[in-house]
Amino acid sequence: MSAAFELEVGQVVAERTYAISRDTLVRYAGASGDFNPIHYRDDIAASVGLPGVLAHGMLTMGFAVQPVVDWLDARGWVSDYQVRFTRPVVVDPVDGASVTVVAKVGAVDETGARIDLTVSVGEQTVLGKAQVRVTAF
């Protein structure tokens, strides 16, 4: 492993909470081109059996990896990133949603590390098996 990383399994390398509002969803829809109405209309979300307007999955995935990218800075790069979507992020029209990310070292080897992400809203995990492979320079 490169000297750029001095890591131990179990070490928390990043932690962040993101506030998501309905405005956030509209901005993301414009940037991504994903204008599916389940991401901004309560009536449509309810008509398809959803508990409310949902954050875009890729938005949640992007928020989840960002603390790792910021922690890496110029010491390495993300060489692989995978998640399983386990629960939707419901965005309340008034209170929004808070997504918390905890990035912890899961494994270390000679080329880098596997960073395991715990991504939750309240007490519920929303991404499962969220893992980032970081490679050192």
OpenMM code with the backbone's topology and positions (N, CA, C; nanometers):
from openmm import Vec3, app, unit

residues = "MET SER ALA ALA PHE GLU LEU GLU VAL GLY GLN VAL VAL ALA GLU ARG THR TYR ALA ILE SER ARG ASP THR LEU VAL ARG TYR ALA GLY ALA SER GLY ASP PHE ASN PRO ILE HIS TYR ARG ASP ASP ILE ALA ALA SER VAL GLY LEU PRO GLY VAL LEU ALA HIS GLY MET LEU THR MET GLY PHE ALA VAL GLN PRO VAL VAL ASP TRP LEU ASP ALA ARG GLY TRP VAL SER ASP TYR GLN VAL ARG PHE THR ARG PRO VAL VAL VAL ASP PRO VAL ASP GLY ALA SER VAL THR VAL VAL ALA LYS VAL GLY ALA VAL ASP GLU THR GLY ALA ARG ILE ASP LEU THR VAL SER VAL GLY GLU GLN THR VAL LEU GLY LYS ALA GLN VAL ARG VAL THR ALA PHE".split()
positions = [
    Vec3(0.0847, -0.1190, 0.0000),
    Vec3(0.0000, 0.0000, 0.0000),
    Vec3(0.0882, 0.1240, 0.0000),
    Vec3(0.0437, 0.2235, -0.0684),
    Vec3(0.1162, 0.3499, -0.0782),
    Vec3(0.1242, 0.4197, 0.0568),
    Vec3(0.2270, 0.4991, 0.0730),
    Vec3(0.2411, 0.5785, 0.1950),
    Vec3(0.1317, 0.6842, 0.2063),
    Vec3(0.0586, 0.7069, 0.0976),
    Vec3(-0.0501, 0.8042, 0.1011),
    Vec3(-0.1609, 0.7602, 0.1961),
    Vec3(-0.1691, 0.6304, 0.2219),
    Vec3(-0.2713, 0.5758, 0.3106),
    Vec3(-0.2066, 0.5112, 0.4318),
    Vec3(-0.2418, 0.5573, 0.5475),
    Vec3(-0.2049, 0.4923, 0.6733),
    Vec3(-0.3372, 0.4586, 0.7398),
    Vec3(-0.3916, 0.3436, 0.7037),
    Vec3(-0.5273, 0.3099, 0.7446),
    Vec3(-0.5315, 0.1819, 0.8261),
    Vec3(-0.6318, 0.1741, 0.9112),
    Vec3(-0.6582, 0.0534, 0.9879),
    Vec3(-0.8031, 0.0132, 0.9656),
    Vec3(-0.8274, -0.1176, 0.9572),
    Vec3(-0.9635, -0.1669, 0.9433),
    Vec3(-1.0456, -0.1174, 1.0621),
    Vec3(-1.1637, -0.0663, 1.0319),
    Vec3(-1.2527, -0.0125, 1.1344),
    Vec3(-1.2426, 0.1374, 1.1529),
    Vec3(-1.1398, 0.1977, 1.0979),
    Vec3(-1.1189, 0.3416, 1.1110),
    Vec3(-1.2244, 0.4187, 1.0314),
    Vec3(-1.2867, 0.5172, 1.0931),
    Vec3(-1.3803, 0.6060, 1.0234),
    Vec3(-1.2975, 0.7135, 0.9543),
    Vec3(-1.3127, 0.7235, 0.8222),
    Vec3(-1.2347, 0.8218, 0.7458),
    Vec3(-1.3173, 0.9445, 0.7074),
    Vec3(-1.4488, 0.9311, 0.7114),
    Vec3(-1.5345, 1.0446, 0.6758),
    Vec3(-1.6739, 1.0211, 0.7314),
    Vec3(-1.7388, 1.1317, 0.7626),
    Vec3(-1.8767, 1.1261, 0.8110),
    Vec3(-1.9434, 1.2587, 0.7751),
    Vec3(-2.0635, 1.2492, 0.7221),
    Vec3(-2.1325, 1.3718, 0.6809),
    Vec3(-2.2836, 1.3476, 0.6780),
    Vec3(-2.3582, 1.4530, 0.7028),
    Vec3(-2.5037, 1.4486, 0.6894),
    Vec3(-2.5451, 1.5514, 0.5851),
    Vec3(-2.6320, 1.5076, 0.4943),
    Vec3(-2.6814, 1.5934, 0.3873),
    Vec3(-2.8297, 1.6202, 0.4077),
    Vec3(-2.8689, 1.7448, 0.3969),
    Vec3(-3.0102, 1.7814, 0.3995),
    Vec3(-3.0608, 1.7823, 0.2557),
    Vec3(-3.1676, 1.7074, 0.2336),
    Vec3(-3.2296, 1.7029, 0.1006),
    Vec3(-3.3685, 1.7644, 0.1120),
    Vec3(-3.3949, 1.8610, 0.0278),
    Vec3(-3.5268, 1.9248, 0.0240),
    Vec3(-3.5908, 1.8958, -0.1113),
    Vec3(-3.7144, 1.9356, -0.1242),
    Vec3(-3.7792, 1.9217, -0.2550),
    Vec3(-3.7064, 2.0071, -0.3591),
    Vec3(-3.6521, 2.1205, -0.3175),
    Vec3(-3.5730, 2.2034, -0.4092),
    Vec3(-3.4512, 2.1259, -0.4595),
    Vec3(-3.3882, 2.0504, -0.3714),
    Vec3(-3.2735, 1.9683, -0.4110),
    Vec3(-3.3141, 1.8724, -0.5223),
    Vec3(-3.4315, 1.8122, -0.5084),
    Vec3(-3.4792, 1.7156, -0.6085),
    Vec3(-3.5050, 1.7822, -0.7431),
    Vec3(-3.5611, 1.9026, -0.7393),
    Vec3(-3.5874, 1.9752, -0.8646),
    Vec3(-3.4560, 2.0098, -0.9338),
    Vec3(-3.3598, 2.0569, -0.8565),
    Vec3(-3.2287, 2.0901, -0.9152),
    Vec3(-3.1625, 1.9658, -0.9743),
    Vec3(-3.1692, 1.8544, -0.9015),
    Vec3(-3.1083, 1.7316, -0.9523),
    Vec3(-3.1803, 1.6841, -1.0792),
    Vec3(-3.3124, 1.6945, -1.0799),
    Vec3(-3.3872, 1.6546, -1.1997),
    Vec3(-3.3412, 1.7352, -1.3205),
    Vec3(-3.3222, 1.8650, -1.3014),
    Vec3(-3.2753, 1.9490, -1.4117),
    Vec3(-3.1363, 1.9117, -1.4578),
    Vec3(-3.0483, 1.8821, -1.3642),
    Vec3(-2.9102, 1.8469, -1.3992),
    Vec3(-2.9013, 1.7098, -1.4642),
    Vec3(-2.9833, 1.6154, -1.4178),
    Vec3(-2.9729, 1.4774, -1.4667),
    Vec3(-3.0657, 1.4475, -1.5833),
    Vec3(-3.1697, 1.5276, -1.5963),
    Vec3(-3.2695, 1.5003, -1.6992),
    Vec3(-3.3726, 1.3975, -1.6554),
    Vec3(-3.3708, 1.3564, -1.5286),
    Vec3(-3.4653, 1.2577, -1.4758),
    Vec3(-3.5850, 1.3312, -1.4164),
    Vec3(-3.6865, 1.3503, -1.4978),
    Vec3(-3.8058, 1.4230, -1.4552),
    Vec3(-3.9218, 1.3301, -1.4207),
    Vec3(-3.8917, 1.2102, -1.3739),
    Vec3(-3.9959, 1.1191, -1.3307),
    Vec3(-4.0743, 1.1883, -1.2182),
    Vec3(-4.2068, 1.2001, -1.2314),
    Vec3(-4.2843, 1.2764, -1.1337),
    Vec3(-4.2871, 1.2171, -0.9923),
    Vec3(-4.2415, 1.0948, -0.9726),
    Vec3(-4.2348, 1.0415, -0.8350),
    Vec3(-4.1309, 1.1167, -0.7526),
    Vec3(-4.0484, 1.1961, -0.8204),
    Vec3(-3.9454, 1.2722, -0.7516),
    Vec3(-3.9883, 1.4151, -0.7180),
    Vec3(-4.1116, 1.4514, -0.7537),
    Vec3(-4.1547, 1.5871, -0.7192),
    Vec3(-4.3052, 1.6034, -0.6996),
    Vec3(-4.3849, 1.5018, -0.7296),
    Vec3(-4.5317, 1.5148, -0.7144),
    Vec3(-4.5858, 1.4100, -0.6186),
    Vec3(-4.6410, 1.4572, -0.5066),
    Vec3(-4.6984, 1.3663, -0.4067),
    Vec3(-4.8119, 1.2820, -0.4633),
    Vec3(-4.8971, 1.3419, -0.5467),
    Vec3(-5.0119, 1.2681, -0.5994),
    Vec3(-4.9677, 1.1519, -0.6879),
    Vec3(-4.8661, 1.1723, -0.7686),
    Vec3(-4.8155, 1.0651, -0.8555),
    Vec3(-4.7478, 0.9574, -0.7715),
    Vec3(-4.6670, 0.9985, -0.6750),
    Vec3(-4.6005, 0.9008, -0.5868),
    Vec3(-4.7050, 0.8146, -0.5171),
    Vec3(-4.8099, 0.8762, -0.4643),
    Vec3(-4.9160, 0.8014, -0.3954),
    Vec3(-4.9904, 0.7086, -0.4916),
    Vec3(-5.0123, 0.7546, -0.6155),
    Vec3(-5.0886, 0.6743, -0.7118),
    Vec3(-5.0169, 0.5455, -0.7511),
    Vec3(-4.8855, 0.5407, -0.7332),
    Vec3(-4.8111, 0.4176, -0.7641),
    Vec3(-4.7706, 0.3431, -0.6367),
    Vec3(-4.8314, 0.3823, -0.5245),
    Vec3(-4.8118, 0.3092, -0.3996),
    Vec3(-4.6893, 0.3457, -0.3192),
    Vec3(-4.6281, 0.4598, -0.3488),
    Vec3(-4.5097, 0.5023, -0.2736),
    Vec3(-4.5514, 0.5811, -0.1495),
    Vec3(-4.4677, 0.5803, -0.0466),
    Vec3(-4.5013, 0.6520, 0.0770),
    Vec3(-4.4870, 0.8038, 0.0667),
    Vec3(-4.4368, 0.8519, -0.0441),
    Vec3(-4.4185, 0.9947, -0.0662),
    Vec3(-4.3211, 1.0160, -0.1800),
    Vec3(-4.2864, 1.1412, -0.2036),
    Vec3(-4.1889, 1.1766, -0.3068),
    Vec3(-4.0539, 1.1201, -0.2664),
    Vec3(-3.9864, 1.0586, -0.3626),
    Vec3(-3.8582, 0.9930, -0.3352),
    Vec3(-3.7419, 1.0706, -0.3952),
    Vec3(-3.6304, 1.0690, -0.3237),
    Vec3(-3.5058, 1.1208, -0.3800),
    Vec3(-3.4617, 1.0266, -0.4922),
    Vec3(-3.3983, 1.0801, -0.5914),
    Vec3(-3.3422, 0.9999, -0.7000),
    Vec3(-3.2372, 0.9049, -0.6418),
    Vec3(-3.2364, 0.7826, -0.6872),
    Vec3(-3.1370, 0.6867, -0.6397),
    Vec3(-2.9948, 0.7310, -0.6679),
    Vec3(-2.9725, 0.7852, -0.7857),
    Vec3(-2.8365, 0.8279, -0.8207),
    Vec3(-2.7937, 0.9512, -0.7412),
    Vec3(-2.8887, 1.0329, -0.6995),
    Vec3(-2.8562, 1.1457, -0.6123),
    Vec3(-2.8091, 1.0930, -0.4771),
    Vec3(-2.8823, 0.9976, -0.4220),
    Vec3(-2.8437, 0.9360, -0.2954),
    Vec3(-2.7064, 0.8709, -0.3076),
    Vec3(-2.6843, 0.8010, -0.4162),
    Vec3(-2.5556, 0.7360, -0.4403),
    Vec3(-2.4427, 0.8386, -0.4503),
    Vec3(-2.4699, 0.9506, -0.5139),
    Vec3(-2.3702, 1.0568, -0.5252),
    Vec3(-2.3372, 1.1195, -0.3908),
    Vec3(-2.4395, 1.1455, -0.3106),
    Vec3(-2.4150, 1.1979, -0.1757),
    Vec3(-2.3317, 1.0993, -0.0944),
    Vec3(-2.3597, 0.9706, -0.1098),
    Vec3(-2.2925, 0.8689, -0.0288),
    Vec3(-2.1425, 0.8619, -0.0557),
    Vec3(-2.1014, 0.8771, -0.1791),
    Vec3(-1.9590, 0.8646, -0.2118),
    Vec3(-1.8809, 0.9948, -0.1913),
    Vec3(-1.9493, 1.1080, -0.1887),
    Vec3(-1.8798, 1.2368, -0.1828),
    Vec3(-1.7866, 1.2528, -0.0627),
    Vec3(-1.8237, 1.2090, 0.0582),
    Vec3(-1.7289, 1.2234, 0.1692),
    Vec3(-1.5980, 1.1473, 0.1469),
    Vec3(-1.6055, 1.0352, 0.0783),
    Vec3(-1.4847, 0.9583, 0.0482),
    Vec3(-1.3999, 1.0328, -0.0542),
    Vec3(-1.4629, 1.0877, -0.1556),
    Vec3(-1.3907, 1.1659, -0.2562),
    Vec3(-1.3206, 1.2846, -0.1904),
    Vec3(-1.3914, 1.3539, -0.1018),
    Vec3(-1.3314, 1.4683, -0.0328),
    Vec3(-1.2149, 1.4247, 0.0565),
    Vec3(-1.2310, 1.3142, 0.1265),
    Vec3(-1.1246, 1.2621, 0.2134),
    Vec3(-1.0019, 1.2217, 0.1309),
    Vec3(-1.0241, 1.1595, 0.0154),
    Vec3(-0.9128, 1.1170, -0.0702),
    Vec3(-0.8277, 1.2343, -0.1155),
    Vec3(-0.8945, 1.3431, -0.1518),
    Vec3(-0.8271, 1.4601, -0.2059),
    Vec3(-0.7380, 1.4156, -0.3217),
    Vec3(-0.6092, 1.4436, -0.3171),
    Vec3(-0.5204, 1.4092, -0.4289),
    Vec3(-0.4340, 1.2870, -0.3976),
    Vec3(-0.4714, 1.2090, -0.2959),
    Vec3(-0.3896, 1.0934, -0.2570),
    Vec3(-0.4240, 0.9671, -0.3335),
    Vec3(-0.5316, 0.9692, -0.4074),
    Vec3(-0.5729, 0.8488, -0.4783),
    Vec3(-0.7001, 0.8749, -0.5557),
    Vec3(-0.7666, 0.7669, -0.5960),
    Vec3(-0.8894, 0.7809, -0.6725),
    Vec3(-0.9845, 0.6669, -0.6393),
    Vec3(-1.1104, 0.6890, -0.6700),
    Vec3(-1.2120, 0.5849, -0.6555),
    Vec3(-1.2011, 0.4964, -0.7792),
    Vec3(-1.1647, 0.3711, -0.7590),
    Vec3(-1.1499, 0.2801, -0.8724),
    Vec3(-1.2706, 0.1882, -0.8896),
    Vec3(-1.3595, 0.1825, -0.7898),
    Vec3(-1.4817, 0.1037, -0.8012),
    Vec3(-1.5790, 0.1541, -0.6949),
    Vec3(-1.7072, 0.1499, -0.7278),
    Vec3(-1.8090, 0.1942, -0.6335),
    Vec3(-1.9354, 0.1174, -0.6636),
    Vec3(-1.9886, 0.0513, -0.5611),
    Vec3(-2.1089, -0.0284, -0.5797),
    Vec3(-2.2005, -0.0145, -0.4591),
    Vec3(-2.3301, -0.0168, -0.4860),
    Vec3(-2.4289, -0.0150, -0.3784),
    Vec3(-2.5465, -0.1032, -0.4170),
    Vec3(-2.6259, -0.1346, -0.3175),
    Vec3(-2.7576, -0.1942, -0.3398),
    Vec3(-2.8584, -0.0978, -0.2789),
    Vec3(-2.9606, -0.0657, -0.3559),
    Vec3(-3.0660, 0.0214, -0.3048),
    Vec3(-3.1593, -0.0647, -0.2201),
    Vec3(-3.1668, -0.0368, -0.0906),
    Vec3(-3.2447, -0.1202, -0.0004),
    Vec3(-3.3733, -0.0541, 0.0477),
    Vec3(-3.3764, 0.0774, 0.0488),
    Vec3(-3.4929, 0.1497, 0.0989),
    Vec3(-3.4928, 0.2879, 0.0335),
    Vec3(-3.6102, 0.3360, -0.0089),
    Vec3(-3.6133, 0.4685, -0.0709),
    Vec3(-3.5948, 0.5798, 0.0318),
    Vec3(-3.5466, 0.6932, -0.0154),
    Vec3(-3.5351, 0.8130, 0.0679),
    Vec3(-3.6586, 0.8987, 0.0397),
    Vec3(-3.7487, 0.9002, 0.1353),
    Vec3(-3.8714, 0.9797, 0.1233),
    Vec3(-3.8387, 1.1222, 0.1664),
    Vec3(-3.8746, 1.2183, 0.0809),
    Vec3(-3.8436, 1.3591, 0.1074),
    Vec3(-3.9737, 1.4322, 0.1414),
    Vec3(-3.9893, 1.4609, 0.2699),
    Vec3(-4.1082, 1.5292, 0.3198),
    Vec3(-4.1179, 1.6688, 0.2579),
    Vec3(-4.2399, 1.7145, 0.2233),
    Vec3(-4.2526, 1.8466, 0.1604),
    Vec3(-4.2088, 1.9622, 0.2502),
    Vec3(-4.2162, 1.9450, 0.3819),
    Vec3(-4.1775, 2.0518, 0.4740),
    Vec3(-4.0396, 2.0259, 0.5342),
    Vec3(-4.0208, 1.9080, 0.5891),
    Vec3(-3.8976, 1.8766, 0.6621),
    Vec3(-3.7854, 1.8196, 0.5756),
    Vec3(-3.8161, 1.7787, 0.4550),
    Vec3(-3.7144, 1.7183, 0.3691),
    Vec3(-3.6684, 1.5856, 0.4255),
    Vec3(-3.5411, 1.5552, 0.4079),
    Vec3(-3.4812, 1.4323, 0.4599),
    Vec3(-3.3352, 1.4609, 0.4904),
    Vec3(-3.2821, 1.3900, 0.5884),
    Vec3(-3.1395, 1.4003, 0.6210),
    Vec3(-3.0758, 1.2650, 0.5970),
    Vec3(-2.9779, 1.2640, 0.5094),
    Vec3(-2.9055, 1.1415, 0.4763),
    Vec3(-2.7694, 1.1483, 0.5434),
    Vec3(-2.7406, 1.0500, 0.6280),
    Vec3(-2.6133, 1.0443, 0.6996),
    Vec3(-2.5253, 0.9363, 0.6392),
    Vec3(-2.3992, 0.9719, 0.6166),
    Vec3(-2.3008, 0.8806, 0.5582),
    Vec3(-2.1857, 0.8650, 0.6561),
    Vec3(-2.1516, 0.7404, 0.6863),
    Vec3(-2.0327, 0.7094, 0.7649),
    Vec3(-1.9459, 0.6174, 0.6790),
    Vec3(-1.8226, 0.6597, 0.6543),
    Vec3(-1.7282, 0.5849, 0.5706),
    Vec3(-1.6205, 0.5242, 0.6601),
    Vec3(-1.6139, 0.3909, 0.6585),
    Vec3(-1.5244, 0.3197, 0.7481),
    Vec3(-1.4383, 0.2228, 0.6679),
    Vec3(-1.3122, 0.2105, 0.7034),
    Vec3(-1.2203, 0.1196, 0.6349),
    Vec3(-1.2649, -0.0242, 0.6602),
    Vec3(-1.2898, -0.0963, 0.5498),
    Vec3(-1.3318, -0.2359, 0.5597),
    Vec3(-1.2191, -0.3331, 0.5351),
    Vec3(-1.1228, -0.2942, 0.4529),
    Vec3(-1.0080, -0.3799, 0.4211),
    Vec3(-0.8978, -0.2929, 0.3640),
    Vec3(-0.7734, -0.3364, 0.3866),
    Vec3(-0.6565, -0.2646, 0.3353),
    Vec3(-0.5658, -0.3659, 0.2686),
    Vec3(-0.5096, -0.3278, 0.1532),
    Vec3(-0.4109, -0.4133, 0.0873),
    Vec3(-0.3001, -0.3265, 0.0291),
    Vec3(-0.2135, -0.3862, -0.0503),
    Vec3(-0.0960, -0.3146, -0.1001),
    Vec3(-0.1278, -0.2029, -0.1992),
    Vec3(-0.2458, -0.2043, -0.2593),
    Vec3(-0.2784, -0.1005, -0.3582),
    Vec3(-0.3765, 0.0049, -0.3092),
    Vec3(-0.4418, -0.0199, -0.1970),
    Vec3(-0.5404, 0.0760, -0.1490),
    Vec3(-0.6273, 0.0176, -0.0413),
    Vec3(-0.7556, 0.0479, -0.0478),
    Vec3(-0.8454, 0.0045, 0.0582),
    Vec3(-0.9887, -0.0063, 0.0063),
    Vec3(-1.0667, -0.0848, 0.0800),
    Vec3(-1.2114, -0.0890, 0.0595),
    Vec3(-1.2727, -0.0070, 0.1715),
    Vec3(-1.3535, 0.0905, 0.1333),
    Vec3(-1.4227, 0.1746, 0.2289),
    Vec3(-1.5695, 0.1329, 0.2284),
    Vec3(-1.6194, 0.0943, 0.3457),
    Vec3(-1.7586, 0.0536, 0.3601),
    Vec3(-1.8406, 0.1738, 0.4053),
    Vec3(-1.9511, 0.1958, 0.3379),
    Vec3(-2.0376, 0.3093, 0.3679),
    Vec3(-2.1630, 0.2636, 0.4401),
    Vec3(-2.1971, 0.3332, 0.5457),
    Vec3(-2.3269, 0.3169, 0.6094),
    Vec3(-2.4042, 0.4427, 0.5748),
    Vec3(-2.5130, 0.4245, 0.5020),
    Vec3(-2.5921, 0.5374, 0.4534),
    Vec3(-2.7328, 0.5212, 0.5099),
    Vec3(-2.7746, 0.6206, 0.5883),
    Vec3(-2.9019, 0.6045, 0.6577),
    Vec3(-2.9822, 0.7336, 0.6608),
    Vec3(-3.1123, 0.7142, 0.6784),
    Vec3(-3.2059, 0.8226, 0.7044),
    Vec3(-3.2718, 0.7854, 0.8366),
    Vec3(-3.2487, 0.8676, 0.9371),
    Vec3(-3.2949, 0.8305, 1.0708),
    Vec3(-3.2225, 0.7041, 1.1134),
    Vec3(-3.2980, 0.6066, 1.1564),
    Vec3(-3.2402, 0.4792, 1.2008),
    Vec3(-3.2406, 0.3742, 1.0910),
    Vec3(-3.2835, 0.4099, 0.9704),
    Vec3(-3.2966, 0.3121, 0.8625),
    Vec3(-3.1858, 0.3258, 0.7593),
    Vec3(-3.1217, 0.2144, 0.7304),
    Vec3(-3.0201, 0.2111, 0.6256),
    Vec3(-3.0893, 0.2144, 0.4902),
    Vec3(-3.0400, 0.2988, 0.3996),
    Vec3(-3.1034, 0.3123, 0.2679),
    Vec3(-3.0201, 0.2544, 0.1542),
    Vec3(-2.8918, 0.2306, 0.1787),
    Vec3(-2.8068, 0.1635, 0.0808),
    Vec3(-2.7416, 0.0454, 0.1493),
    Vec3(-2.7457, -0.0692, 0.0843),
    Vec3(-2.6819, -0.1876, 0.1393),
    Vec3(-2.5568, -0.2210, 0.0614),
    Vec3(-2.4659, -0.2898, 0.1246),
    Vec3(-2.3399, -0.3303, 0.0627),
    Vec3(-2.2789, -0.2157, -0.0181),
    Vec3(-2.2781, -0.0995, 0.0418),
    Vec3(-2.2212, 0.0193, -0.0235),
    Vec3(-2.0718, 0.0174, 0.0027),
    Vec3(-1.9955, -0.0041, -0.1037),
    Vec3(-1.8504, -0.0160, -0.0905),
    Vec3(-1.7784, 0.0648, -0.1975),
    Vec3(-1.6719, 0.1301, -0.1531),
    Vec3(-1.5902, 0.2118, -0.2421),
    Vec3(-1.4501, 0.1548, -0.2395),
    Vec3(-1.3968, 0.1239, -0.3548),
    Vec3(-1.2578, 0.0807, -0.3647),
    Vec3(-1.1756, 0.2044, -0.3959),
    Vec3(-1.0775, 0.2361, -0.3093),
    Vec3(-0.9888, 0.3498, -0.3340),
    Vec3(-0.8505, 0.2970, -0.3621),
    Vec3(-0.7862, 0.3554, -0.4597),
    Vec3(-0.6532, 0.3150, -0.5011),
    Vec3(-0.5593, 0.4320, -0.4789),
    Vec3(-0.4458, 0.4028, -0.4195),
    Vec3(-0.3488, 0.5079, -0.3877),
    Vec3(-0.2540, 0.5311, -0.5042),
    Vec3(-0.2003, 0.6519, -0.5104),
    Vec3(-0.0991, 0.6855, -0.6107),
    Vec3(0.0323, 0.6203, -0.5723),
] * unit.nanometer
topology = app.Topology()
chain = topology.addChain("A")
for resn in residues:
    res = topology.addResidue(resn, chain)
    for name in ("N", "CA", "C"):
        topology.addAtom(name, app.Element.getBySymbol(name[0]), res)
